[in-house]
Structure formats: structure tokens, C-alpha cells
Amino acid sequence: MVLEKLGESLKATLAKIASAVFVDDTLVLELVKDIQRALLGADVNVKLVLQLTETIKKRAKQEELPPGLTKREQLIHIMYEELTQFLGGERKELQQRAQTKIMLVGLYGSGKTTTAGKLAKYFMKRGKKVALLGLDVHRPAAMAQLEQVGKTINVTVFTEKSKDPVAIWKKYELQCAAYDVLIIDTAGRDAISQDLLAELRSVSEAVNADERILVISADIGQAAQAQATAFHDTAAITGVIITKMDGTAKGGGALSACAISKAPILFIGVGEKADDLEPFNPKGFVGRLLGMGDIEALLEKANEAITQEDAQDLEKKLMKGEFNLIDLYQQMKAMQNMGSLGKIMEMIPGMGQLKMPKEALAVQEGKLELWKHAMNSMTKAELEDPDVIDVKRMERISKGSGVSVGDVRDLLKQYRQGKKLMKMFKGTDPEKLMEKIQKGQIGRR
């Protein structure tokens, strides 16, 4: 994942703080140098790195120790706060209006058209009536791509074979007014040019969009600063979406551009699918980088993955201590909707600090698929009461699903562990249960 090396470097810095015998000026200077190397290695702007680390060093030396904190904890807290502030501080959200017009701008290859679809899906999941408007009149097949994106997510798309983007807008302006959210895909270029900026200026004036969002790729490097400045001067950028955050790019250049232009990062693209767009929360993002997790993002994904009705049904079963393979199957489906196990683990506090091999996570992903096949070969009676599955039934399920007997056995083992956990929770009040989990009383052997 992008910034993976930065995350590893910062976690190593935290480990150094935790293992230090004394927290003195020498350690602070050493940590500042570590942070500088980590950020510069991630392509973050040199000037910003020096400003950030100077602030960390100054606060670590001058601030008095707050009550209830050790010097180590204070140092980690300062590091967390300053990195969060560097990335924008508080989470910025798009304003809710009767109708919101969002204009996407950016260069070729930044992923504007794909992002338009992801953004549309994001608002559709929140009950909004959404439409896409294509104003990229230069790139070959741009309109066709936008239409395909719209077809994939089942959203209305307005396109026209014309070389005049303002004329296209005027043609569809009244029809577009019927939608809660209108997302406008504008033209790009291979590089910033005067004709691009002139066209963008005329489109911006005609459309009068509520939000003008720069779509920028994580692999842009130091050129991101010039891009952000030029687009901001032309269209008064109100926010940024950084794409390709699931790749191997350094990513620091794009983050630096946002810090310099003061345009908040609104979303990050974390994959190829229509659902792979995350609202950007600086606190949670830094939490993941430092291995502290991102509970807010985890809960948001969980809410999208499981319906309120299913959640209430699961709560009833929890109170009764009931659990069967159908419940396990539903949980597995919800997990897959939330994303890869690796991404989910990053969001769970403490899990991001575990150096879990990628191969092990890949095996777990594969297991889920195999278990799904095995369940599809079971009878309704077996799904509802897995305890009836003996060796002969395992062999039948194995042959019917194409998975090994060992995989079927692993599935049943997973079910028994889940059932045992449910029995522990039987009759437990959900609020008291949460208190137990927070105190670490659940899961102890």
C-alpha cells in the first residue's frame, strides 16, 4: 500500500520511544531525524518536513508534562498531533445542500472519470439521487468511459458529442437540476497548459459548481505542488481527492500539495472497485500509519456492509447465545464487503503494529472463498445445525464443492469457536458487553 514504508518507519520510531531507558533531548533529536528521513523518503516536501519536525522538537522540549501521562506517552502524543495537523487536522466533509454540483478537475491519468463513479456510488449509498455529466471533450472515448462507469453503478449519465463543454452544460442544465448531486467530469491534459486553464475557467464560471475538487494521483511526486497551485488559482479548489492510494507510490508529494495549497483532502481512492473510496480523516489516517488503528473508518465500513435489520437480528441471537453456519456465512459476506483483511486489520487498534506476513493474510482471504464454496454444498439442515456434520458428510461436502476435507474441517472449527464465543455472551447486555471488551475481560484465557 502507498505510504507503507512511511508507516513502517514511523512505527519503528514509536518502538524506539517505547524501549528507551530515558526520554531526554538526545532521544528527541534522534527521533526528529528519524521522522525527517521517513517523510523525505515518502516524497514529502523538504520545507514542510523541516517545519513539522521543528515544531515536534520545540513542543517536546518546552511543554510541561500533562497529569496522568508519562514522558514517553507525551512524546508519542505530540508526534501524533503534529502529523495529524500536517494532514489537515479535523476531518472536512462536503456541505449538505438541496442540490450539490461537484466539478472534478485534474490531469490525464489522475483517475477523474473513475473517481466520478466512485463519488456517485458514495452519495447513492447515502440515499442521494445522483447524475454524472461529461464535459471532457478532448480525450478520445472519454464520454464512452463515463457512460460505462454510470452503467456499472446504475446512475444517470449526460454526455454529448460536442467540442464545446459550455454548450453541453447549457443543454443539460435544466435536466441536471432534478438531481440531489451532480458530478461533472471535466477535460484534462498531459500537463498543465494555458488552453486547459482557460477552458477550465470558462467551464467553472458557467457551471458555478458548489465544490471544485482536484483529483490528483498518489504517484505524482513533487510535481503535485505546481499542479495544486495552478488549479487552485484557476478554479479556487475547495478540496482534493487523492487516487491510487492502494499502490506502491510514495504518496508524500500529493499530501504535501494539499498542505501547501490549504485545500483539504476529502477522499482517498484505495482500490479499483466502485466502493473503494474512503472519506479522509487525518486522525484516523495517522492512526493507521502509526499502527494505532482507525475505529471511525472501521465502523463506517461496517455500517455499509451490514444492514440495520441484520445487525438487530444478530443482537437478538447474541442475547440468546444462538449461532449457526448461516450466521457465520453472513458475517463472512459482510467482511468481504468491508474490503481486504489487510485493510481491516489496519483499522483495528493495535493490529497495525503486528508484523503479520502478507502471505498469511492472503491465505485467510483464500480460506473465506473456499468456505463459501463448502457452505454452498451443504443442506439447509446442515447449515442450521452444523453439529450433525460427521466424517461422511464432510466427504460429501468436499466432493460437491471441490474443496478439501481439511478445509471443511477448518470451517467447522471456525464455527465452533464462534459458537463458543456466542455462549459466553448469552444474555449479556450490549452496553455491559462493550465495557467488558474495553476492559480486556473478553478473550482472556
C-alpha positions as CSV (number, residue, x, y, z in Angstrom):
1,M,0.0,0.0,0.0
2,V,1.1,3.6,-0.6
3,L,3.0,5.1,2.3
4,E,3.6,1.6,3.7
5,K,7.3,2.3,4.1
6,L,6.5,5.6,5.9
7,G,4.2,3.7,8.2
8,E,6.9,1.1,8.9
9,S,9.4,3.8,9.6
10,L,7.1,5.7,12.0
11,K,6.2,2.5,13.8
12,A,9.9,1.8,14.3
13,T,10.2,5.3,15.7
14,L,7.4,4.6,18.2
15,A,9.1,1.3,19.2
16,K,12.3,3.3,19.9
17,I,10.4,5.6,22.2
18,A,8.8,2.6,24.0
19,S,12.1,0.9,24.6
20,A,14.1,3.9,25.6
21,V,15.5,4.0,29.1
22,F,15.5,7.8,29.3
23,V,13.4,10.3,27.3
24,D,15.9,13.2,27.1
25,D,17.0,15.8,24.5
26,T,19.3,13.3,22.8
27,L,16.4,10.9,22.2
28,V,14.2,13.7,20.9
29,L,16.8,14.8,18.4
30,E,17.3,11.2,17.3
31,L,13.6,10.8,16.8
32,V,13.3,14.0,14.9
33,K,16.0,12.8,12.5
34,D,14.1,9.5,12.1
35,I,10.9,11.3,11.3
36,Q,12.7,13.6,8.8
37,R,14.2,10.6,7.0
38,A,10.8,8.8,6.9
39,L,9.0,11.8,5.5
40,L,11.6,12.7,3.0
41,G,11.8,9.1,1.9
42,A,8.0,9.3,1.2
43,D,8.5,12.3,-1.1
44,V,7.1,14.9,1.3
45,N,8.2,18.5,0.6
46,V,11.5,19.3,2.3
47,K,10.4,22.7,3.6
48,L,7.2,21.2,5.2
49,V,9.3,18.4,6.7
50,L,11.6,20.8,8.4
51,Q,8.7,22.9,9.7
52,L,6.9,19.9,11.1
53,T,9.9,18.3,12.8
54,E,11.0,21.7,14.3
55,T,7.5,22.0,15.8
56,I,7.7,18.5,17.3
57,K,11.2,19.2,18.7
58,K,10.1,22.5,20.2
59,R,7.0,21.1,21.8
60,A,8.8,18.1,23.2
61,K,11.4,20.3,24.9
62,Q,9.1,23.1,26.2
63,E,5.7,21.7,27.1
64,E,5.1,20.6,30.6
65,L,4.2,17.0,31.3
66,P,0.3,16.8,31.5
67,P,-1.2,15.0,34.5
68,G,-1.5,11.2,34.1
69,L,0.9,11.0,31.1
70,T,4.5,9.7,31.1
71,K,7.2,11.5,29.1
72,R,7.1,8.6,26.5
73,E,3.3,9.0,26.1
74,Q,3.6,12.8,25.8
75,L,6.2,12.4,23.0
76,I,4.0,9.9,21.1
77,H,1.0,12.3,21.6
78,I,2.9,15.3,20.2
79,M,4.1,13.2,17.2
80,Y,0.5,12.1,16.6
81,E,-1.0,15.6,16.9
82,E,1.6,17.3,14.7
83,L,1.3,14.7,11.9
84,T,-2.5,15.0,12.1
85,Q,-2.3,18.8,11.9
86,F,0.1,18.5,8.9
87,L,-2.6,16.5,7.1
88,G,-5.4,18.9,7.8
89,G,-6.3,18.5,11.4
90,E,-10.0,17.8,11.6
91,R,-12.0,15.8,9.0
92,K,-13.5,18.0,6.3
93,E,-16.8,16.9,4.9
94,L,-18.8,18.2,1.9
95,Q,-21.6,20.6,2.9
96,Q,-25.1,19.2,2.6
97,R,-27.2,21.3,0.2
98,A,-30.6,20.9,-1.6
99,Q,-28.5,20.3,-4.7
100,T,-24.8,20.0,-4.8
101,K,-22.8,20.5,-8.0
102,I,-19.3,18.9,-7.9
103,M,-16.8,19.7,-10.6
104,L,-13.8,17.3,-10.8
105,V,-10.5,18.7,-12.3
106,G,-7.1,17.2,-12.9
107,L,-4.6,16.0,-15.5
108,Y,-4.8,12.9,-17.6
109,G,-4.1,9.7,-15.7
110,S,-5.2,11.1,-12.4
111,G,-8.4,9.0,-12.4
112,K,-11.1,11.7,-12.7
113,T,-13.6,9.6,-14.6
114,T,-13.2,6.5,-12.3
115,T,-13.4,8.8,-9.3
116,A,-16.6,10.4,-10.6
117,G,-18.2,6.9,-10.5
118,K,-16.8,6.2,-7.0
119,L,-18.1,9.5,-5.7
120,A,-21.5,8.9,-7.3
121,K,-21.7,5.5,-5.5
122,Y,-20.7,7.1,-2.3
123,F,-23.6,9.5,-2.4
124,M,-26.1,6.9,-3.7
125,K,-25.4,4.7,-0.7
126,R,-26.4,7.7,1.4
127,G,-29.8,8.0,-0.3
128,K,-29.0,10.8,-2.8
129,K,-30.3,11.0,-6.4
130,V,-27.1,11.3,-8.4
131,A,-26.2,12.1,-12.0
132,L,-22.9,12.3,-13.9
133,L,-22.2,14.9,-16.6
134,G,-19.4,14.5,-19.1
135,L,-17.6,17.7,-20.2
136,D,-14.3,16.1,-21.2
137,V,-14.5,16.9,-25.0
138,H,-10.9,16.2,-25.8
139,R,-9.8,12.8,-24.7
140,P,-10.9,10.0,-27.1
141,A,-13.5,7.7,-25.6
142,A,-13.9,9.9,-22.5
143,M,-17.7,10.1,-22.9
144,A,-17.9,6.4,-23.6
145,Q,-15.9,5.6,-20.5
146,L,-18.1,7.8,-18.3
147,E,-21.2,6.1,-19.7
148,Q,-19.7,2.7,-18.9
149,V,-18.9,3.9,-15.4
150,G,-22.5,5.0,-15.0
151,K,-23.9,1.8,-16.3
152,T,-21.8,-0.2,-13.8
153,I,-23.2,1.6,-10.8
154,N,-26.7,2.2,-12.4
155,V,-26.6,6.0,-12.3
156,T,-27.8,8.6,-14.9
157,V,-25.1,9.9,-17.3
158,F,-25.4,13.0,-19.5
159,T,-23.0,13.1,-22.5
160,E,-22.9,14.8,-25.9
161,K,-20.7,14.6,-29.0
162,S,-19.5,18.2,-29.0
163,K,-16.3,20.1,-28.7
164,D,-17.8,22.9,-26.6
165,P,-18.1,21.9,-22.9
166,V,-20.1,25.1,-22.0
167,A,-22.7,24.3,-24.7
168,I,-23.1,20.8,-23.3
169,W,-23.7,22.2,-19.8
170,K,-26.3,24.6,-21.1
171,K,-28.1,21.8,-23.0
172,Y,-28.5,19.7,-19.9
173,E,-28.6,22.3,-17.2
174,L,-32.4,22.1,-16.5
175,Q,-32.3,18.2,-16.5
176,C,-29.4,18.2,-14.1
177,A,-31.3,20.4,-11.7
178,A,-33.6,17.4,-10.9
179,Y,-30.8,15.6,-9.0
180,D,-29.5,15.9,-5.5
181,V,-25.9,15.6,-6.5
182,L,-24.4,16.3,-9.9
183,I,-20.8,15.2,-10.5
184,I,-19.1,16.9,-13.5
185,D,-16.1,15.2,-15.3
186,T,-14.0,17.9,-17.0
187,A,-11.2,17.7,-19.5
188,G,-7.6,17.1,-18.6
189,R,-4.2,17.3,-20.4
190,D,-0.9,15.6,-20.2
191,A,0.5,18.6,-18.5
192,I,-0.8,22.0,-17.2
193,S,-1.2,24.3,-20.2
194,Q,-2.8,27.7,-20.8
195,D,-5.6,26.3,-23.0
196,L,-6.5,23.8,-20.3
197,L,-6.7,26.5,-17.7
198,A,-8.6,28.9,-20.0
199,E,-11.2,26.1,-20.7
200,L,-11.4,25.2,-17.0
201,R,-12.0,28.9,-16.1
202,S,-14.9,29.2,-18.6
203,V,-16.5,25.9,-17.5
204,S,-16.1,26.9,-13.9
205,E,-17.8,30.3,-14.5
206,A,-20.7,28.7,-16.5
207,V,-21.4,25.8,-14.1
208,N,-20.8,27.8,-10.8
209,A,-20.1,24.5,-9.0
210,D,-20.6,24.3,-5.2
211,E,-17.4,22.1,-4.9
212,R,-14.4,22.2,-7.2
213,I,-12.3,19.1,-6.4
214,L,-8.8,18.4,-7.7
215,V,-8.3,14.7,-8.4
216,I,-4.6,14.0,-8.0
217,S,-2.6,10.7,-8.2
218,A,-0.5,9.5,-5.3
219,D,2.3,8.7,-7.7
220,I,2.7,12.4,-8.9
221,G,5.7,13.2,-6.7
222,Q,7.0,16.7,-6.2
223,A,5.1,17.9,-9.3
224,A,2.0,17.8,-7.2
225,Q,2.7,21.3,-5.7
226,A,2.7,23.0,-9.1
227,Q,-0.5,21.2,-10.1
228,A,-2.4,22.1,-7.0
229,T,-1.3,25.7,-7.1
230,A,-2.2,26.1,-10.8
231,F,-5.7,24.5,-10.5
232,H,-6.4,26.4,-7.3
233,D,-5.5,29.8,-8.9
234,T,-7.8,29.0,-11.8
235,A,-10.8,27.4,-10.2
236,A,-10.5,28.1,-6.5
237,I,-10.2,24.4,-5.4
238,T,-12.4,23.5,-2.4
239,G,-11.0,20.1,-1.8
240,V,-8.8,17.2,-3.1
241,I,-9.2,13.5,-3.8
242,I,-6.0,11.5,-3.9
243,T,-6.2,8.4,-6.1
244,K,-4.1,5.2,-6.3
245,M,-3.5,5.1,-2.5
246,D,-3.5,1.3,-2.7
247,G,-0.4,1.2,-4.9
248,T,3.3,1.3,-4.2
249,A,3.8,5.1,-4.9
250,K,5.4,7.2,-2.1
251,G,2.4,9.4,-1.9
252,G,4.0,12.2,0.1
253,G,4.1,14.6,-2.9
254,A,0.3,14.6,-3.1
255,L,-0.1,15.1,0.6
256,S,2.4,18.0,0.5
257,A,0.4,19.7,-2.3
258,C,-2.6,19.7,-0.1
259,A,-0.7,21.1,2.9
260,I,0.8,23.9,0.7
261,S,-2.5,24.8,-1.1
262,K,-4.5,24.6,2.1
263,A,-7.1,22.6,0.2
264,P,-8.5,19.8,2.4
265,I,-8.2,16.2,1.4
266,L,-11.8,15.0,1.2
267,F,-11.4,11.4,0.0
268,I,-8.7,8.8,-0.9
269,G,-9.0,6.1,-3.6
270,V,-7.9,2.8,-2.2
271,G,-8.7,0.3,-5.0
272,E,-10.3,-0.3,-8.4
273,K,-13.8,-1.1,-7.3
274,A,-16.7,1.5,-7.1
275,D,-16.8,1.2,-3.3
276,D,-13.0,1.8,-2.9
277,L,-13.3,5.5,-1.9
278,E,-12.8,6.5,1.7
279,P,-13.6,9.8,3.4
280,F,-10.3,11.2,4.5
281,N,-9.9,11.6,8.3
282,P,-6.5,12.9,9.2
283,K,-6.7,11.5,12.8
284,G,-7.6,8.0,11.5
285,F,-5.0,8.1,8.7
286,V,-2.2,9.0,11.1
287,G,-3.5,6.4,13.5
288,R,-3.2,3.7,10.8
289,L,0.3,5.0,9.8
290,L,1.4,4.6,13.5
291,G,-0.3,1.3,14.0
292,M,-3.0,2.8,16.3
293,G,-5.9,1.9,14.1
294,D,-8.9,3.9,12.8
295,I,-12.1,2.9,14.6
296,E,-14.2,5.6,12.9
297,A,-13.4,4.2,9.4
298,L,-13.9,0.7,10.6
299,L,-17.4,1.4,12.0
300,E,-18.3,3.3,8.8
301,K,-17.3,0.3,6.7
302,A,-19.2,-2.0,9.0
303,N,-22.4,0.1,8.7
304,E,-22.2,-0.1,4.9
305,A,-21.5,-3.8,4.9
306,I,-24.3,-4.9,7.2
307,T,-27.9,-3.6,7.3
308,Q,-29.6,-2.3,10.4
309,E,-32.0,-5.3,10.2
310,D,-29.2,-7.8,10.1
311,A,-27.5,-6.1,13.0
312,Q,-30.6,-6.2,15.1
313,D,-31.1,-9.9,14.2
314,L,-27.5,-10.6,15.3
315,E,-28.1,-8.8,18.5
316,K,-31.1,-11.0,19.3
317,K,-29.1,-14.1,18.6
318,L,-26.3,-12.7,20.8
319,M,-28.7,-12.4,23.7
320,K,-29.9,-16.0,23.2
321,G,-26.5,-17.4,22.6
322,E,-27.5,-18.8,19.2
323,F,-25.2,-19.2,16.3
324,N,-25.1,-21.4,13.2
325,L,-23.3,-21.6,9.8
326,I,-25.8,-19.2,8.2
327,D,-24.8,-16.5,10.7
328,L,-21.1,-17.3,10.0
329,Y,-21.8,-17.0,6.3
330,Q,-23.5,-13.6,6.7
331,Q,-20.6,-12.4,8.8
332,M,-18.1,-13.6,6.1
333,K,-20.1,-11.7,3.4
334,A,-20.1,-8.6,5.5
335,M,-16.3,-8.9,6.0
336,Q,-15.8,-9.2,2.2
337,N,-17.9,-6.1,1.6
338,M,-15.7,-4.2,4.1
339,G,-12.6,-4.9,2.0
340,S,-9.5,-7.0,2.3
341,L,-8.4,-8.4,5.7
342,G,-5.2,-6.3,5.4
343,K,-7.2,-3.1,5.2
344,I,-9.5,-4.1,8.1
345,M,-6.5,-5.0,10.3
346,E,-5.0,-1.6,9.8
347,M,-8.1,0.0,11.2
348,I,-8.2,-2.2,14.4
349,P,-6.2,-0.5,17.2
350,G,-3.1,-2.4,17.9
351,M,-3.4,-4.8,14.9
352,G,-1.5,-2.4,12.6
353,Q,1.6,-2.8,14.8
354,L,1.7,-6.6,14.4
355,K,4.1,-7.6,11.6
356,M,1.7,-10.1,10.1
357,P,3.1,-11.6,6.8
358,K,1.2,-10.6,3.7
359,E,1.2,-14.3,2.7
360,A,-0.7,-15.2,5.9
361,L,-3.4,-12.5,5.1
362,A,-3.6,-13.8,1.5
363,V,-4.2,-17.3,2.9
364,Q,-7.0,-16.1,5.1
365,E,-8.7,-14.3,2.1
366,G,-8.5,-17.6,0.2
367,K,-10.0,-19.5,3.1
368,L,-13.1,-17.4,3.0
369,E,-13.6,-18.2,-0.6
370,L,-13.2,-21.9,0.0
371,W,-15.5,-21.9,3.0
372,K,-18.2,-20.2,0.9
373,H,-18.0,-23.0,-1.7
374,A,-18.2,-25.6,1.1
375,M,-21.3,-23.9,2.5
376,N,-23.0,-23.8,-0.9
377,S,-22.7,-27.6,-0.9
378,M,-24.4,-28.1,2.4
379,T,-28.1,-28.8,3.1
380,K,-30.3,-26.3,4.9
381,A,-30.3,-28.7,7.9
382,E,-26.5,-28.8,8.0
383,L,-26.2,-25.0,7.8
384,E,-28.7,-24.6,10.7
385,D,-27.2,-27.4,12.8
386,P,-23.5,-28.0,11.8
387,D,-23.1,-30.4,14.7
388,V,-24.7,-33.1,12.6
389,I,-21.9,-33.0,10.1
390,D,-19.8,-36.2,10.5
391,V,-16.9,-37.6,8.5
392,K,-19.1,-39.0,5.8
393,R,-20.9,-35.7,5.4
394,M,-17.6,-33.9,5.3
395,E,-16.5,-36.1,2.4
396,R,-19.8,-35.5,0.5
397,I,-19.5,-31.7,1.0
398,S,-15.8,-31.9,-0.1
399,K,-16.7,-33.7,-3.3
400,G,-19.7,-31.4,-4.1
401,S,-17.8,-28.2,-3.5
402,G,-14.3,-29.1,-4.8
403,V,-12.6,-28.1,-1.6
404,S,-10.6,-30.5,0.6
405,V,-11.9,-32.3,3.6
406,G,-9.4,-30.4,5.7
407,D,-10.9,-27.1,4.5
408,V,-14.4,-28.3,5.5
409,R,-12.9,-29.3,8.9
410,D,-11.4,-25.8,9.3
411,L,-14.7,-24.2,8.6
412,L,-16.4,-26.3,11.3
413,K,-13.6,-25.4,13.7
414,Q,-14.2,-21.7,13.0
415,Y,-18.0,-22.2,13.6
416,R,-17.4,-23.9,16.9
417,Q,-15.1,-21.1,18.1
418,G,-17.8,-18.6,17.1
419,K,-20.5,-20.6,18.8
420,K,-18.4,-20.8,22.0
421,L,-17.9,-17.0,22.0
422,M,-21.7,-16.5,21.5
423,K,-22.4,-18.7,24.5
424,M,-20.1,-16.5,26.6
425,F,-22.2,-13.5,25.5
426,K,-25.6,-15.2,26.2
427,G,-27.9,-12.8,28.0
428,T,-25.3,-10.1,28.2
429,D,-26.5,-6.5,27.9
430,P,-24.8,-5.0,24.8
431,E,-23.6,-1.9,26.8
432,K,-22.1,-4.0,29.5
433,L,-20.5,-6.3,26.9
434,M,-18.8,-3.3,25.3
435,E,-17.5,-2.3,28.8
436,K,-16.0,-5.8,29.2
437,I,-14.3,-5.7,25.8
438,Q,-12.8,-2.3,26.5
439,K,-11.5,-3.5,29.9
440,G,-10.0,-6.6,28.1
441,Q,-12.1,-9.1,30.0
442,I,-13.4,-10.8,26.8
443,G,-10.9,-13.0,25.0
444,R,-8.7,-13.7,28.1
445,R,-7.8,-17.4,28.6
